[in-house]
Amino acid sequence: MARWKNMGLPAKMGIGLILGVAAGFIWQVAGMDATIFKPVGTLFIRCIRMIVVPLVFASLVSGAAGMGDAAKLGRIATKTLAYYLLTTAVAVALGLFFANMVNPGIGLDLATTGAKIKEVAPPNMVDTLLNIVPLNPAAAFADGNLLQIIFFAIILGFAMSAIGEPVKPLLNIFDQINQVMIKLTGMIMELAPYGVFALIAYTVGAYGLAVLLPLIKLIVLMYVVCIIHICAVYLPLVTVYGRVNLKVFFKIISTPLLLAFTTCSSAAALPANMEATRKLGVPKNISSFTIPLGTTVNMDGAAIYLGIAAVFVAQVYSIPLSFNQQLTVLLMAVLASIGSVGVPSMALVVMTMVFTQVGLPMEGIALVAGVDRLLDMGRTTLNVLGDATGAIVVAKSEGELNPEAVVEETQTVA
């Protein structure tokens, strides 16, 4: 017991992950109902999501009010959005390229008789942009609409900054709320090993191997392309541009990555990701902006998935997918990432929009829906890693990446 208490959180979560796989496999082989694990995992996710909105709001208001420079915020916002959109475009391009190289759907005959998929109209870009501004901030809080909350928090913070000294007591309150939310996050994260165990046990116990075998080529391709994207895009930005030690980077970022992998939710990993980037030397005012924004607009994992899935379904149905149609998939994936909420299986909804645009059958989505949870684990992890990388890139470009903080963390984890 003493050894468990002294063990680091990532190590505890790793043990929970391994034990969860073992338990899920035993349950699946024995033919027992794996839903017994689900309530524990669901409780853990609800606890995390409970703190996301107040943490993001208090942190952003405090950061924007303390920044006091509209030009600087505009510069950070422009760099953040440019990074997220560019890496998303690269991600979907990689997905399309390797899907055309490997041809994951050729030779497969998967039944879709009776499958029904609810069609979703393609998003109107003007409406999407207008919806960033909340009609009612209270409704945005109630719905957990992070993009609207981010917008309201930023303008509230700048209004406080413009007033100055008279509202300093209010700024102190937001600072104190932020500190309380960080403390509460730490308390909830103590439950992470048990939540990870329950979530992975349910996933393995519910799906097993039978559902994987016909689609193993698609699953392997998805994870391989994710690894290629990490090695080709994220790692050079972290090590070459950001000058962050790779070993230290992954030790610090392991907690949010494990959360993303097991919960399939960028929002659930958001508090831990904000804390991890601060340990990596990203100042609070930048991490408080880039990480929540990345949770809503950075969908590199989903972009790879969309590119691969489009080619896969087209090949299964023997539908030629022209270069122009594949370019449309790329553009739609980038645009659809704006305003997408970091919740499980959001990519299936976006996929419906993309398939509608390029004329692929909606029944094709049913082909991958059965293994979507397993694919979602990989793409959500990639999204969260991309958020952290973006925070480092923006902080470095502003000359505010603190190498001393990274050195201190190196000494701590060595």
C-alpha positions in Angstrom: 0.0 0.0 0.0 2.8 2.4 0.9 4.5 1.6 -2.5 1.2 2.4 -4.3 0.9 5.8 -2.5 4.5 6.7 -3.4 4.0 5.8 -7.1 3.5 8.5 -9.7 0.1 9.0 -11.3 1.1 8.0 -14.8 2.5 4.7 -13.4 -0.7 4.1 -11.5 -2.8 4.8 -14.6 -0.5 2.4 -16.6 -1.2 -0.4 -14.1 -4.9 0.4 -14.2 -4.7 0.2 -18.0 -3.0 -3.2 -18.0 -5.3 -4.7 -15.3 -8.3 -3.3 -17.2 -7.2 -5.1 -20.4 -6.8 -8.3 -18.5 -10.1 -8.0 -16.7 -12.0 -7.1 -19.9 -10.4 -10.1 -21.7 -11.4 -12.5 -18.9 -15.0 -11.1 -18.9 -15.2 -11.4 -22.7 -13.8 -15.0 -22.8 -16.1 -16.0 -20.0 -19.1 -14.5 -21.8 -20.0 -12.3 -18.8 -21.6 -8.8 -19.2 -18.8 -6.2 -19.1 -21.3 -3.4 -18.4 -20.5 -4.0 -14.7 -17.4 -1.9 -15.2 -19.2 1.0 -17.0 -20.7 2.9 -14.1 -17.2 3.4 -12.5 -15.7 4.7 -15.7 -18.8 6.9 -16.4 -18.5 8.4 -12.9 -14.9 9.3 -13.4 -15.6 11.0 -16.7 -18.5 13.0 -15.2 -16.2 14.1 -12.3 -13.7 15.4 -14.8 -16.3 17.1 -17.1 -17.8 18.7 -14.0 -14.7 20.8 -13.5 -13.9 21.6 -17.2 -16.2 24.6 -17.6 -15.4 26.5 -14.4 -11.7 25.8 -14.8 -11.6 27.0 -18.4 -13.7 30.1 -17.6 -11.8 31.2 -14.5 -8.4 30.5 -16.1 -9.2 32.4 -19.3 -10.8 35.4 -17.5 -7.8 35.6 -15.2 -5.3 35.2 -18.1 -7.0 37.8 -20.4 -7.5 40.3 -17.6 -3.8 39.9 -16.6 -2.5 40.1 -20.2 -3.9 43.6 -20.7 -2.7 43.7 -24.3 -5.3 43.3 -27.1 -2.6 43.1 -29.8 -0.9 40.3 -28.0 -4.1 38.3 -27.5 -4.9 38.8 -31.2 -1.4 37.6 -32.2 -1.7 34.5 -29.9 -5.1 33.7 -31.3 -4.0 34.0 -34.9 -0.9 31.8 -34.3 -3.0 29.2 -32.4 -5.7 28.9 -35.1 -3.1 28.9 -37.9 -1.2 26.0 -36.2 -4.4 24.0 -35.6 -5.8 24.4 -39.1 -2.4 23.7 -40.8 -1.8 20.5 -38.8 -5.4 19.3 -39.4 -4.8 19.8 -43.1 -1.6 17.8 -43.0 -3.4 15.1 -40.9 -6.2 14.5 -43.4 -3.7 14.6 -46.3 -1.7 11.9 -44.6 -4.8 9.8 -44.1 -5.8 10.1 -47.7 -2.3 9.4 -49.0 -1.7 6.2 -47.0 -5.3 5.0 -47.5 -4.7 5.2 -51.3 -1.4 3.4 -50.8 -2.7 0.6 -48.7 -6.2 0.2 -50.1 -7.8 -1.0 -46.8 -11.3 -1.5 -48.3 -10.4 -3.6 -51.4 -11.4 -7.3 -51.1 -13.8 -6.8 -48.2 -17.4 -7.8 -48.3 -19.1 -6.4 -45.2 -22.8 -6.6 -44.8 -24.7 -3.3 -44.2 -28.2 -4.6 -44.8 -30.7 -2.7 -42.6 -28.1 -0.2 -41.4 -29.5 3.2 -41.0 -27.5 6.3 -40.4 -29.1 9.6 -39.5 -28.0 12.2 -42.1 -26.6 15.5 -40.9 -26.7 18.6 -43.1 -23.3 20.1 -43.9 -22.5 23.1 -41.6 -23.0 26.6 -42.8 -19.7 28.4 -42.2 -21.3 31.8 -41.6 -23.6 30.3 -39.0 -20.8 28.4 -37.4 -18.7 31.6 -37.0 -21.7 33.5 -35.7 -22.5 30.8 -33.2 -19.2 31.4 -31.5 -20.9 34.5 -29.9 -23.3 33.2 -27.2 -26.8 34.7 -27.2 -27.0 33.8 -23.5 -23.7 33.1 -21.6 -25.7 31.2 -19.0 -27.0 28.8 -21.7 -23.4 28.3 -23.0 -22.4 27.3 -19.5 -25.3 25.0 -19.1 -24.6 23.3 -22.5 -20.9 23.2 -21.9 -20.3 25.0 -25.2 -16.5 25.6 -24.8 -16.1 27.8 -27.9 -18.8 30.2 -26.7 -17.4 30.1 -23.1 -13.9 30.9 -24.4 -15.3 33.9 -26.4 -17.2 35.3 -23.4 -14.3 34.7 -21.0 -11.8 36.6 -23.2 -14.0 39.7 -23.7 -14.9 39.7 -20.0 -11.2 39.5 -19.1 -10.4 42.4 -21.4 -13.2 44.5 -20.1 -11.8 44.0 -16.6 -8.4 44.9 -17.9 -9.7 48.1 -19.5 -11.3 49.2 -16.2 -8.1 48.5 -14.3 -7.6 49.0 -10.6 -11.3 49.4 -9.5 -11.9 45.7 -10.5 -8.7 44.3 -9.0 -10.7 42.6 -6.2 -12.8 40.8 -8.8 -9.7 39.7 -10.7 -8.3 38.3 -7.4 -11.5 36.3 -7.0 -11.1 34.8 -10.4 -7.5 34.0 -9.6 -8.6 32.3 -6.4 -11.3 30.3 -8.2 -8.7 29.2 -10.7 -6.5 28.0 -7.8 -9.4 26.1 -6.2 -10.3 24.5 -9.5 -6.6 23.4 -10.0 -6.7 21.9 -6.5 -10.0 20.1 -7.2 -8.6 18.8 -10.5 -5.7 17.2 -8.5 -8.1 15.6 -6.1 -10.2 14.1 -8.9 -7.1 12.9 -10.7 -6.4 10.6 -7.7 -9.4 8.6 -9.0 -7.8 8.3 -12.5 -6.3 4.8 -12.1 -9.6 3.3 -11.1 -11.5 5.2 -13.9 -8.9 4.0 -16.5 -9.3 0.4 -15.3 -13.1 0.5 -15.5 -13.2 2.2 -18.9 -10.7 -0.1 -20.6 -12.1 -3.2 -19.0 -15.6 -2.3 -20.4 -14.2 -1.6 -23.9 -12.2 -4.8 -24.1 -15.0 -6.9 -22.5 -17.7 -5.4 -24.7 -16.0 -5.6 -28.1 -13.5 -8.4 -27.8 -11.6 -9.7 -30.9 -14.5 -10.9 -33.0 -15.5 -7.4 -34.2 -11.9 -6.5 -35.0 -10.9 -9.2 -37.4 -12.8 -8.0 -40.5 -11.5 -4.5 -40.0 -8.0 -5.2 -38.6 -6.4 -3.6 -41.7 -8.3 -0.4 -41.2 -7.5 -0.2 -37.5 -3.8 -0.9 -38.0 -3.6 1.7 -40.8 -5.3 4.3 -38.5 -2.8 3.9 -35.7 0.2 3.7 -38.1 -0.7 7.0 -39.7 -1.2 8.6 -36.3 2.3 7.5 -35.3 3.6 8.9 -38.6 1.9 12.2 -38.0 3.4 12.4 -34.5 6.9 11.6 -35.8 6.7 13.9 -38.8 4.8 16.9 -37.3 4.7 17.0 -33.5 8.1 15.7 -32.5 10.2 18.0 -34.7 8.1 21.0 -33.4 8.6 19.9 -29.7 12.3 19.0 -29.9 13.8 21.1 -32.8 11.7 24.2 -32.5 10.6 24.1 -28.8 13.9 22.7 -27.6 12.1 20.5 -25.1 13.7 17.2 -24.0 11.6 14.4 -25.6 11.9 12.1 -22.5 10.7 14.8 -20.2 7.9 15.8 -22.6 6.4 12.4 -22.7 6.8 11.8 -19.0 4.9 15.0 -18.2 2.3 14.6 -21.0 1.6 10.9 -20.2 -1.2 11.7 -17.8 -3.5 13.6 -20.3 -2.6 11.1 -23.0 -3.7 8.1 -20.9 -6.9 10.0 -20.0 -7.5 10.7 -23.7 -6.9 7.1 -24.7 -9.2 5.6 -22.1 -12.0 8.2 -22.0 -12.0 9.1 -25.8 -12.7 12.7 -24.8 -10.5 15.7 -25.4 -12.6 17.6 -22.9 -12.0 15.0 -20.2 -8.2 15.3 -20.7 -8.3 19.1 -20.8 -7.5 20.0 -17.1 -4.6 17.5 -17.0 -3.3 18.8 -20.3 -3.4 22.4 -19.1 -1.4 21.5 -16.0 1.1 19.4 -18.1 1.8 22.2 -20.5 2.5 24.6 -17.6 5.0 22.1 -16.2 6.6 22.1 -19.7 7.2 25.9 -19.4 4.2 27.3 -21.2 2.9 30.4 -19.3 -0.5 30.3 -17.8 -1.9 33.0 -20.1 -1.0 31.0 -23.2 -1.9 27.5 -22.0 -5.2 28.8 -20.7 -6.0 29.9 -24.2 -4.4 27.3 -26.6 -5.5 24.1 -24.8 -9.3 24.9 -24.4 -9.3 26.3 -28.0 -7.5 23.2 -29.2 -10.1 21.0 -27.5 -12.8 22.6 -29.7 -11.0 23.1 -33.0 -8.0 20.8 -33.2 -9.1 17.5 -34.6 -6.0 16.0 -36.2 -6.9 12.5 -35.2 -10.4 12.9 -36.5 -9.0 14.3 -39.8 -6.8 11.3 -40.3 -9.8 9.1 -39.6 -12.0 10.9 -42.0 -9.5 10.6 -44.8 -8.9 6.9 -44.3 -12.6 6.2 -43.8 -13.7 8.0 -47.0 -11.3 5.9 -49.1 -12.1 2.7 -47.2 -15.9 3.1 -47.7 -15.4 4.1 -51.4 -13.3 1.0 -52.0 -15.8 -1.4 -50.2 -18.6 -0.1 -52.4 -16.4 0.1 -55.5 -17.0 3.8 -55.9 -14.2 5.7 -57.6 -13.1 8.7 -55.5 -11.6 11.3 -57.7 -8.8 13.7 -56.8 -11.3 16.6 -56.6 -13.5 14.6 -54.3 -10.6 13.7 -52.1 -9.6 17.4 -52.0 -13.2 18.1 -50.9 -12.8 15.6 -48.1 -9.6 17.5 -47.0 -11.3 20.9 -47.0 -14.5 19.6 -45.4 -12.5 17.9 -42.6 -10.6 21.2 -41.9 -13.7 23.3 -41.9 -15.8 20.8 -39.9 -13.1 20.8 -37.1 -14.2 24.4 -36.3 -16.6 24.2 -33.4 -16.6 20.4 -33.1 -17.0 19.6 -29.4 -14.4 17.3 -27.8 -16.8 14.5 -27.0 -16.6 10.8 -27.8 -17.5 9.7 -31.4 -17.9 13.3 -32.7 -16.0 12.2 -35.8 -18.9 10.0 -36.8 -21.1 13.1 -37.0 -18.5 15.0 -39.0 -18.1 11.9 -41.2 -21.8 12.1 -42.1 -21.3 15.7 -43.3 -18.2 14.7 -45.4 -19.9 11.7 -46.9 -22.9 13.7 -47.9 -20.7 16.3 -49.6 -18.7 13.7 -51.7 -21.6 11.4 -52.4 -20.6 8.3 -50.4 -23.4 6.1 -49.0 -24.4 6.7 -45.4 -24.6 3.0 -44.8 -20.8 2.9 -45.1 -20.6 4.6 -41.8 -22.1 1.5 -40.2 -19.0 -0.4 -41.4 -16.7 1.4 -39.0 -19.2 2.3 -36.3 -18.7 -1.1 -34.6 -15.0 -0.4 -34.0 -15.4 3.3 -33.6 -14.5 3.2 -29.9 -11.2 1.6 -30.6 -10.4 4.1 -33.4 -11.6 6.9 -31.2 -9.0 6.0 -28.5 -6.2 6.6 -31.0 -7.6 9.8 -32.6 -8.4 11.5 -29.3 -5.0 10.8 -28.0 -3.5 12.4 -31.1 -5.8 15.4 -30.7 -4.6 16.0 -27.1 -1.0 15.5 -28.0 -1.5 18.1 -30.8 -3.0 20.6 -28.3 0.0 20.3 -26.0 2.4 20.7 -29.0 0.5 23.8 -30.1 0.8 25.4 -26.7 4.6 24.8 -26.8 4.9 26.2 -30.4 2.9 29.4 -29.6 4.7 30.0 -26.4 8.1 29.6 -28.1 7.0 31.9 -31.0 6.1 34.5 -28.4 9.5 34.1 -26.6 7.6 33.0 -23.4 8.5 29.3 -23.3 10.2 29.0 -19.9 13.2 26.6 -20.1 13.9 26.9 -16.4 10.5 25.3 -15.7 11.4 22.4 -18.0 14.8 22.0 -16.3 13.1 21.9 -12.8 10.6 19.2 -14.1 13.5 17.2 -15.6 15.1 17.1 -12.1 11.8 16.1 -10.6 11.1 13.2 -12.9 14.6 12.0 -13.5 
